[in-house]
Amino acid sequence: MGLKDCEIELDNPYNTYYAGQTVNGKVTFTFDSPKKIRGIVIKFTGEAETKWSQTETKTDQEGKQYESTTNLTGQEEYFQIQYYLLGGKNSNEIELEAKSHTYPFTCALPPTLPSSFEGEWGFVRYTIKVTLDRPWKFDQDLKMAFTVISPVDLNQNPRVKDPFKLELEKTFCCFCCASGPLSLIIHIPVTGFVSGQTIPLTIECDNASNVGVESVKLTMRKLLAFHVMTPRRETKKKKEVISEISVGPVEGGNSQTWSQHIQIPPLPPSNLVNCGIIDVDYDIKVEAVVSGPHANLDGNIPIVVG
């Protein structure tokens, strides 16, 4: 058979690194019979891709309809480092004995890399590929992914340290008679957080109207935008619910105040800095759900995750 097993092992047990750190590791090949190769190549790659398809119904010159599918893509490459762990492109043939062979490797990551990300229509991905370069035969490859974290430095954005207050107000018309207003005020001490923290919120609902408030919902959301460039520029957007809390009700002519918290799970940092084809933002959607045929009162609080 020749190659019995191949394993890549990194010095970080979670296979996770910060941008600018050095990735160290080793690759081990186990052969059950002697193996002739030209060399062993290792390649580190950081790249982003967005992709989706669109199908349209068109009509040809004879008036017949047919479906046409277009693949839309966007691509960015952040770095690629490749070198030989053993041998070389023009090396003479090397015979490896039937046993295990281990080779250490190292790679310094650029400091400006965007964080790893996996989404429905795109990704930012970092991989290590090890290749047995075999003369006159197909090469044999082993590939693994690792995670890069490039957190947003909240200290560089003083605005996220300031308190934020969202004020919403709505007046209802019932049977041609205007009632008092429904007002909603949300306070948070800052708008910048990191994964694992909790967001403290104070919710004040003053319902001077004659329309009941069934609940006040606060929903933390991830706001995604994927951009393609070829064969034309387009954008797909998606909103994902991270967590949601609800308080209430508040009957007409009453007021209520609550103190609540939203827990932030592990999340990719805001903005995906240095990635031009995927945007990641966060907010808290605030919505007072009212009874009857009236539109709800809603607004948004921007959140930065570092």
C-alpha positions in Angstrom: 0.0 0.0 0.0 2.7 2.5 0.9 1.1 5.3 2.9 -0.7 3.9 5.9 -1.5 7.1 7.9 -0.9 10.8 7.9 -1.7 13.2 10.7 -1.2 17.0 11.1 -0.9 18.1 14.8 -0.8 21.8 15.9 0.7 23.2 19.1 -2.7 24.7 20.0 -5.0 21.9 21.1 -8.0 23.9 19.9 -6.4 24.7 16.5 -7.1 28.4 17.1 -4.8 31.3 16.7 -4.9 35.1 16.8 -4.0 37.0 13.7 -0.2 37.8 13.9 0.6 34.7 15.9 2.8 31.9 14.7 1.3 28.4 13.9 3.7 25.6 14.9 3.0 21.9 14.5 4.2 18.7 13.0 3.1 16.3 10.3 3.6 12.5 10.7 3.5 10.0 7.9 3.4 6.3 8.5 4.3 3.9 5.7 3.9 0.1 5.7 6.3 -0.3 2.8 9.1 1.9 1.4 7.9 5.0 -0.5 9.6 7.0 -3.2 8.9 10.7 -3.3 10.4 13.9 -4.7 9.5 15.8 -1.5 6.9 16.9 1.0 5.2 20.2 0.5 3.2 22.2 3.0 0.9 25.1 2.0 -0.9 27.6 4.3 -3.8 29.5 2.8 -6.2 32.1 4.0 -9.1 33.0 1.7 -12.7 34.1 1.5 -15.4 33.1 -0.9 -19.0 34.0 -1.5 -21.2 32.0 -3.9 -24.7 31.4 -5.0 -26.7 30.6 -8.1 -29.6 32.3 -9.8 -32.0 30.6 -12.2 -34.0 32.7 -14.6 -36.7 31.7 -17.2 -35.7 33.1 -20.6 -37.3 32.9 -24.1 -35.2 32.0 -27.2 -35.6 33.3 -30.7 -38.2 30.7 -31.5 -40.3 31.8 -28.6 -39.5 28.7 -26.5 -38.8 29.2 -22.8 -35.8 27.7 -21.1 -34.1 28.0 -17.7 -30.7 29.7 -17.5 -28.5 29.3 -14.3 -25.8 31.8 -13.4 -23.2 31.2 -10.8 -22.2 34.3 -8.9 -19.0 34.4 -6.9 -16.7 36.7 -4.9 -13.2 35.7 -3.8 -10.4 37.2 -1.7 -7.0 35.7 -0.9 -5.3 37.0 2.3 -2.1 35.0 2.2 -0.4 31.8 0.8 2.8 30.4 2.1 4.3 27.2 0.6 7.6 25.4 1.2 9.1 22.0 1.2 9.5 20.1 4.5 11.6 17.5 2.7 13.3 17.5 -0.7 12.4 20.1 -3.3 10.9 20.7 -6.7 14.0 19.7 -8.6 15.3 17.2 -6.0 16.3 13.6 -6.8 14.0 10.8 -5.8 14.0 10.1 -2.0 13.0 6.7 -0.6 11.3 6.8 2.8 11.5 3.7 5.0 8.5 1.7 6.1 8.0 3.4 9.4 6.7 6.7 10.9 8.4 10.0 9.8 7.7 13.3 11.6 8.5 16.8 10.2 8.0 20.0 12.2 6.6 23.1 10.5 6.0 26.8 11.4 4.1 29.7 9.8 3.8 33.3 11.0 0.3 34.6 10.3 -0.1 38.1 9.0 -1.5 40.5 11.6 -4.3 41.9 9.3 -6.2 38.7 8.7 -10.0 38.7 9.1 -11.6 36.2 11.6 -12.6 32.8 10.4 -16.3 32.7 9.4 -18.7 30.1 8.0 -22.1 31.2 6.5 -24.8 30.1 4.2 -23.4 32.0 1.2 -19.8 32.4 2.1 -16.8 31.8 4.3 -13.5 33.0 5.6 -11.3 29.9 5.9 -7.7 29.0 6.8 -6.2 25.7 5.8 -3.0 23.7 5.9 -2.4 21.3 3.0 0.4 18.7 3.1 1.4 17.0 -0.2 3.5 14.0 -1.0 5.2 15.1 -4.2 5.6 11.8 -6.2 7.4 11.7 -9.5 5.4 10.3 -12.4 2.4 9.6 -10.1 -0.6 11.4 -8.7 0.3 13.4 -5.6 -1.2 12.5 -2.2 -2.7 15.3 -0.1 -3.9 15.8 3.5 -5.8 19.0 4.3 -7.0 20.5 7.6 -8.6 23.8 8.7 -7.7 26.0 11.6 -9.4 29.0 13.2 -8.1 32.6 13.2 -9.5 35.2 15.5 -9.0 38.9 14.8 -11.0 40.6 17.6 -12.2 44.2 17.3 -10.2 46.4 19.7 -13.1 48.1 21.6 -10.5 50.5 23.1 -10.0 52.0 19.7 -13.6 53.0 19.4 -14.5 55.4 22.3 -18.1 55.6 21.1 -18.9 52.0 22.2 -18.0 52.9 25.8 -20.8 55.6 26.0 -24.2 54.9 27.4 -27.0 54.5 24.8 -30.6 55.4 25.1 -33.3 54.4 22.6 -36.5 56.4 22.8 -39.6 55.3 20.8 -43.1 56.8 20.8 -46.3 56.1 19.0 -49.8 57.6 19.1 -52.8 55.4 18.1 -56.0 56.6 16.5 -59.0 54.6 17.7 -62.4 55.4 16.0 -61.1 58.8 14.9 -60.1 59.7 18.4 -56.4 60.1 19.3 -55.3 58.5 22.5 -52.3 59.3 24.6 -48.9 58.1 23.4 -47.1 54.8 24.0 -43.5 55.5 24.8 -40.7 53.0 25.2 -37.2 53.9 26.5 -34.3 51.3 26.6 -31.0 52.1 28.4 -27.7 50.2 28.1 -24.5 51.3 29.7 -22.3 50.7 26.7 -22.7 49.3 23.2 -19.3 47.4 23.0 -19.1 43.9 24.3 -17.1 40.7 23.9 -18.4 37.1 23.7 -19.3 35.7 27.1 -20.4 39.0 28.6 -24.0 40.0 29.4 -25.8 43.0 28.1 -27.7 44.8 30.9 -30.8 46.6 29.8 -33.3 48.8 31.5 -36.7 48.9 29.8 -39.3 51.6 30.6 -42.7 51.4 29.1 -45.2 54.2 29.6 -48.5 53.3 28.0 -50.7 56.4 28.1 -52.7 55.0 25.2 -55.9 53.0 25.3 -54.2 50.2 23.4 -52.7 47.3 25.4 -49.1 46.2 25.0 -49.0 42.4 24.9 -45.3 42.2 25.3 -42.0 44.0 24.7 -39.5 41.8 22.9 -35.8 42.4 22.8 -34.0 40.3 20.2 -30.2 40.2 19.6 -29.5 39.6 16.0 -26.6 38.9 13.7 -26.8 41.0 10.5 -25.0 39.4 7.6 -24.3 40.7 4.1 -22.6 38.6 1.4 -21.2 40.3 -1.7 -20.4 38.7 -5.1 -18.4 40.4 -7.8 -18.5 38.1 -10.8 -20.2 38.2 -13.3 -21.9 41.1 -11.7 -22.1 42.8 -8.3 -24.9 41.6 -6.0 -25.6 41.3 -2.3 -27.5 38.8 -0.2 -28.6 39.8 3.3 -29.6 37.6 6.2 -30.7 38.2 9.8 -30.1 35.5 12.4 -31.6 35.5 15.9 -29.0 35.0 18.6 -31.1 35.4 21.7 -34.5 36.9 22.7 -36.2 38.0 25.9 -39.7 39.2 26.4 -41.4 41.3 29.2 -44.9 42.6 29.7 -47.8 43.0 29.3 -48.6 46.6 30.0 -52.3 47.6 29.9 -53.4 51.0 28.6 -53.0 53.7 31.2 -50.2 51.9 33.0 -46.4 52.0 33.1 -43.8 49.4 33.9 -40.0 49.2 34.3 -37.8 46.1 34.0 -34.1 45.2 34.4 -33.1 42.4 32.0 -29.9 40.8 30.7 -29.0 39.2 27.3 -26.1 36.7 27.4 -23.7 36.9 24.5 -22.6 33.5 23.2 -19.3 32.9 21.3 -19.6 35.0 18.2 -17.4 36.2 15.4 -16.3 39.8 15.9 -18.2 42.7 14.3 -17.3 43.9 10.8 -14.9 41.0 9.8 -12.2 43.7 9.5 -10.2 43.4 6.2 -12.8 41.2 4.5 -14.4 43.0 1.6 -17.0 40.4 0.6 -18.7 39.5 3.9 -20.1 42.0 6.5 -21.0 41.0 10.1 -22.9 43.3 12.3 -25.1 43.0 15.4 -28.0 44.8 16.9 -30.8 44.5 19.4 -34.3 44.8 17.9 -36.8 46.3 20.3 -40.5 45.7 19.6 -43.6 46.6 21.6 -46.3 44.1 20.4 -49.6 45.9 20.7 -53.1 44.5 20.6 -55.7 45.0 17.8 -55.1 46.0 14.2 -52.3 48.5 15.1 -48.7 48.4 13.9 -46.1 47.6 16.5 -43.7 50.1 17.9 -40.1 49.1 17.1 -36.5 50.3 16.9 -32.9 49.1 16.9 -29.8 49.4 19.1 -26.5 48.8 17.4 -24.1 46.5 19.2 -20.3 46.0 18.6 -18.8 42.6 19.4 -15.1 42.7 20.0 
